[in-house]
Amino acid sequence: MIYKQLISRLLLFLAVALFTLPLSAQDAAATVNVDEGKTLFRNNCATCHNKNMKDKLTGPALGGVQERWAEYPKEDLHSWIRNSQALIQSGHPRATQLWDEWKPVVMNNFLNLTDQEIDNILAYVQFVYEGKDKPAGGPTVAGTPVAPTKPNNTPLFIALFVILGVLAIVLARIVANLNYMLQVRDGNAPARRKTLVEILTSKGIIAFLIFALVVLGGYKTVNNAIMLGRQQGYSPEQPIKFSHKTHAGLQKIDCQYCHDGARRSKSSVIPAANTCMNCHAAIKVGSQYGTAEISKIYASIGWNPNTDKYIENYDQMSEADIEQIFKKWMEDSYKNDKGSLDDKGVQLVESQWEGIKTSLTNDIKPNIPGPIEWVRIHNLPDHVYFNHAQHVSVGKVECQTCHGPVQEMELVQQYSPLSMGWCINCHRQTEVQFKDNDYYKSYQRYHEEIAKGERDKVTVEEIGGLECQKCHY
């Protein structure tokens, strides 16, 4: 009995060590993480606050925010970030001052952010404000040491599990010996003692291993299923180098001019080549790539830039005839620019023609004529319903809210995680635009409460934005 008690206590000690040692390591490294703060800032703050942290936007410049709140407890700044209106209503001096300066612009609530996540955001704000792209080893922000990356406890876990595995084998052998000694003392000893291999391959051990593998496999399967389609930062190369920075940024073309389905249908739609031709029938040479990328549009739709006319029976033309048309156009453009067609020009024309073939043909689509096969970036699971028109035309949501600063993107990427939690948080925080919006006339009670001053806003959550069947019907 004494031996069994000692063994039980030893196992308890090892179990405590397994769970407390990694936690202690994490507590010791409980520092702010600038990289995580950058992600949190982009997903929560960048819509209203300038990313250079020095200029005003919809909200104030965030650089130096900790210094401006330094005379108040740190918890007050956290409370302001989570629920600014609640802090204003409590009469907090700094909150009231900011409200007087920025009203009626109401800051979104971020009740889901933890203290650690808020500290990470503040650390990122400070680093950008100080002109540092990445945290150097060992600097401090408001007296708190900064960790450039999350502490990686994986090697520690592996080492502990290996040690515990060895100890488990040793203890199993000790327990078997003790049991054998007790059986010898009582005169019930078996004719042959079990070997270590027999102990480790017993039904109990095998059953436990199978159970552990099922649990681990189930966890990985569910986790991978949850992450399916979440490809934040995904930025694939497209068949045509279309620059949103040039079109939406420099030229100020409205998003809905090209993606006109966003205001009237479920899908925002990828613009057809004839939408491109509204401008590029006249604009034939691009500011960055010359004739290279615009020629791909012409080649896909059958527009002859030499004659400024659509080509009859274009889908029945041979590739050699198509090549002749577009090489002539590219050669003439080079001559107009350089004066004559030299060897460099010949190579350039050949390269651009190969680019047309590579971009507009593949194993499934062997012919150049036909639609441009753009690579899809944003993709929700089939069981999720999302309606662009509901958000754009009714909710008056700006494209940048979900897609980020597209006007600054040379190559478009998935800006938001598009996860269920991200959508739910948006519905909890987003204020419905009731004023002059006929769609919400049926919500008479809310209109009356607003008129009486009983409420100052209505969120998407309050009009059923968290009901399961809204997105999963």
N, C-alpha and C positions, 0 to 999 in steps of 0.2 A: 504493500500500500504506500509506503514511504517513497519508493521509487516512482510509482505512478503519479504521486502528487508532485514530485520534483519535475517529472517530464511535463505534466500539465502546466506547471508554472513556467517552464522554459518555453513551451509553445506559445503561451500567452504573451510572454516577453517579446518573442520574435514577431508575433502578430502586431503588437503595439509598435515595435520598431519599424515594421513594414509601412504602416500608415502614418506614423508621426514623423519619420525622418524626411520623406519627400516634402511633407507639409512644412516642416521647419526650414528646409532649403528654400521653399517658395516664399515663406515669410521673410527669410533673410534677404531675399531678392525682390521684396515688394516695392519695386520702383516703377516709375512711370515709363511708358513705352511710346516713343515718338512715332514709330512706324504705325502702330495701332491707332494712335491719335490722328494720324494723317487720314487713315481710312474712315474713322468715325467723323472727322471734320467734313470730308467729302460727302458722306452719306447723310449728315444731319445739319450741317451749318453752312455749307458752301452755296446753297441756294440764295441766301440772304446776306452773307458776309463776304467781303472781298478776300480772295485767296492770298493777296499780298500782305494782308493784315495791317496795312497802313492807310488805305483809302476807304471812304464810306461807300456803301452800296445801298441795298434796301435797309440794312441795319448798320450799326456803327463799326468802325475799324476795331478789330479785336486785339491788335498789338498793344502790349502793356496793360492788359485788363487786370492782371493780378496785382500790379502796383496800384491801380486806381481803387481796388477793393482791399488794399492792405490794412487799412485801419479797422476793418470789420473781421469777424471770425471767418475762417475758411468755409465753414458750413453755410454762411450766408450767400457766398458766390455759388456754391453748389445748388442751394435752394433757388437762386435766381435763374440758373440755367434750366433747372427741371420745371419750374412753374413760376414764371416772372409775375404774372398777374396776382397770384396768391401773396407774393412778397410785397407787391405794391399795395395791396389792400390791407396788409398788416401795418403799413405806415413806415416801412424801412426807409431811412433817409436817402441812401444811394439809389435804391429802386425807384423811389418817387422822383428823384432828380432825373434819372434816365427816362422815365415815363413822360415827364414834362417836356423833355427835349425831343422825343421821338413819336409821341402819340399823334394820330390814332393807330400807328403801326404796332400790331401786337406780335410779340415773339412767340413762336411755337413752343408747346410744352414738350419736354423730353423726360417723361417720368420713368422711362425704361433704362436710362443711363445710370450706372453705378458710380460710386465715388471714384473708383479706380479709372473708369472710362473717362470721366470728366477731367481727372488729373492728366490723363494721356492726351486729351484734346488741348488742354491748356499748355502742356509741354510742347506740343507741335506748333501751336500758335506762337509761343515764345521763340522757338527756333527759327521759324520763318521770319518773324519780326526782326530777329537779330541777324538775318541774312545767312543762316546756316542751312545748307541743304540736307545734311545728315548729322546726327549727333556724334560728336567726337567722344573718345573714350573717357569717361569719368567726369563730364561737366555737371553742373547742378542747376536746377531751376527752382527758384524760391526755396533754396536750402535742401532740396530733395535730390539725391543722386539719380542720374538718368541711366537707364539700361537701354542700349541700342536695340536689343532683341529680347524676346521672352526667354526666361531661363529654361534651358532644355534639361529636363529631368529624366529623359528616356534612358541614358546610360545608367543612371542611378537605379532606376526601376529594374533594368535587365540584370544588373549586378546583384541586387537584392533577391530577385527571383532565383537566380542561379545559386546563391548562397543558401536560400531557404530550401531549394530543391535538394541540394547536397545534405543539408541538415535533416530534411524529411527522410531521406534514405537511411542516414545514420540512426535516427530516432526509431524508424521502423525496425531496423535490425536490433536495436536495444530492447524495444518493446517485445519483439519476438523471443529474444533471449530470456527476458524476465518471465514471460509467460511459460517458457519451457522449464525454467528453474522451478516455478510454482508447481507445474505439472509433475516434475521429478519428485518434489517434496511430498506431493499428495499421492504419489504412486501411479499417476495417470499419464506418464510420459509416452509419446508415440514412439514407434520403432525407429523412425527416421525424422530428423529435424528438417524443416523447410529451408531451402536455399534462398538467397536474396532474389534470384531470378524468379523463383516460384512466388515469392511474396509480391514482387512488382508486377507480375502478370496474373495476379489473382482477379477474380470477378469484380471485387470491390474497386480495385485500382483502375481496371479497364473501364468500368461503368463511370467512374469519376472523370476519367480522361475524355470519354465520349461526351459526357454532359458538358464539360468545359469547352470542348470544341464546338458543340451545338450553340452554346451561349455566345462564344466569340464569333462564330460564323453568322449568327443572327444579328449580333450588334453591327458587324461590318456591313451586312446586307442592308439593314435598315438605314444605317448612316449613309451608305452610298446612294440608296434610293432617295433619301432626303436631299442630297446634294446634286441629284440628277438635273441637268440643265442650268445649274448655277455656275456660270462661267464669267464672273465679274472680271473685267479687264481684258476679255477676249477681243482681239483685234486682228482678224484675218486679212490677208491680202485679197484685193478684189480684182476682177478681170479688167476693169478700167480704173485708173488712178484718179478717182473723183475726190476732190478736196472740199470738204465741208468748210474748212477755214477760209477758202477763197470764195465760195458761193454764199454761204450763210453769214460769214464774218465780214470779209472785205466788200463783197457786193451787196450785202444786206438782203438777200433773197429770203423771204419768209418761208419757214418750214412747210407750211400748208400749201404753198404754191406747187411744190413738187409732190409732197405727201398729202394730196388733197382728200384722201379717204379718212384722215384722222378726224375731220370735223363732221363726217356724215355716215361713217360705217364702223363696224367692229375693227377692221384692219386699217392701218395707216396707208397701206399699199406702197409698193416699190414703183416709182414712176416709170412709165414706158418710154421708149426712145423718142416717141413723137413729142413728149413733154420737153425733152432735152433740145429737140429741134426748134422749139419756139424761140430759143435764143441762138442756138448754134447753126441755124441756117444762115445767120449773118456773121456770127463770131466763129471764124474757121480756124484760128490759130490760138492755142492756149498760152497763158502767161507763163506757165512753168514747163510744159512738155511740148510746146509747139504743135505740130500736126499729129504727133504720135497717138495721143489718147482720144482726141476728137475724131480722128479717122476711124477709130473702132466703132464709134456711134454710127458714122456714115455707112460703114461696111455692114453693120448688123441690120440696118433698116433699109438699105438700098438707095442711098442718096448720093448722087454724082456731084461732088464739089467742083468739078471742072465746068459743068453746065448749069449748076444750081437747080437740078430737076431730079425727081425720083426716077429710078431706072425701071422700065417696063420689063415684066417677066423676069425680075431679078432673081427669084428663087430657082429659076431654071438655067441660070448662067453657069458656065464652067468656072472653076477656080482660076484658070489661066486668064480668062476675060476679066474677072474681078480684079485680079492682080494688076493687069495692065491699066485699068482705070485709076486705081489708088496709087500705084507707083508714079503714074504721070502727075497726079495731083501733088504728091509729096516732092517730086523732082522740081516741079514748077514753083512750089513754095520755097524750096531751098534756093533756087536761082533768083527769085525775087529778093530774098534776104541777103545772099552772098554775092550775087552777080553772075555766077556760073556754077556748073555742077562739077566739082572736083572729086577726087578719090574719097575724101572724107564724106562728101555728100552722098556718093554712091553707097558707101557702107551704112550711112545713117538711114537711107531709104530702105535698104535691104533689111536692116535691123527692125525698122518700124513695121515693115510688111510681115516679118516673122512674129512680131508682137501681136498683130491683128489675128494671125492664124492661131497662135497659142491661146489668146484670150477668148476667141469666139468659137473654137472647135474643141472637141474632146472625143472620147471613145463612143459616147452615146450620141453626140451631136457632131457628125463629121463635116457638115457644111457650114460655111461662114454666115450665110443669111439666116436670120432668126433672132429670137429674143436674147438679150444679154443675161447670162446666168450668174447673177450676183450671189455672193456667199452670205447666207443668213447669219445674223449676229444674235439677235434677241429671240429667244424661243421659250415659251411657257409650256408646261406639261399639258397633255391633251385633256386632263380632267379639270383644268382651270379655265374659267371664262373671263375674258377681259375685253372691254369695249372702249375703243379709243374715243368715239363720239361722246359717250357718257362723260368721260373725263375732260375732253377738250371743249366741246360745245356747251355742255350743261355745267360741269364743274369748273370751267374756265382755268383748268390746270395748264401751266406753261410746259412746253415740250421738255425744257431743260430740267424740270423737276425730277423727271424719271431718267432722261437720257443724258443729263449733265450738260456742260458747256460745249455743245456740238459745234457751235460757231468758232471754237478754238481748236477743233480736232482736224488735223491733216488726214488721218486715217481713223475712222469711227471705231469706237470700242464700246463694250457693254459697261456702262458707268455704274449702275445700281445692281445690287444683288438679285433683285426680283424674287426674293423669298417670301413666303407667307407672312413671316414675322415683320418683314419690312413693309409689306402692304398694310398689315393690321395697324402698325404704329402710325403710318401715314393717315389712315382713316380715323384713328383716335385723336390725332393732332390737328388735322386740316379743318379749317373753318369753311362751312358752306357759304357761298356767295348768294344770299337771299335777295339782296337789293336788285330791283329791275330784272329779275330772272323769273319768267313766267312758269318755268318748270316746277318751281317750289311754291306756287300759289296755294296748292292744296294743303300745305302745312299751316293751317290757320292759327292753331294754338301757339306755335312758335312765333308767328308774326305778331300776335297780340302780346306775348310776353316781352318781345323786343320793344314794341311800342310803349309798354308800360315801364320799361327799364328793369324788368325782372331778370332779364338775361341780356348779354351783349353779343352773344354769338351762338351758333349751332354747329356742331361738328358732324362729320360724316357718320361717326358712330351713332349719333343720336337719331339719325334718319334711317337706321338699319344697315349701316355700312359694315357691321361685324356679323351679320346673319350669314350662316354657312351657305344657304342656297343662293345668295347673291353671286358667289363665285363658283360654287360647286353645285350645280343643279342637275 
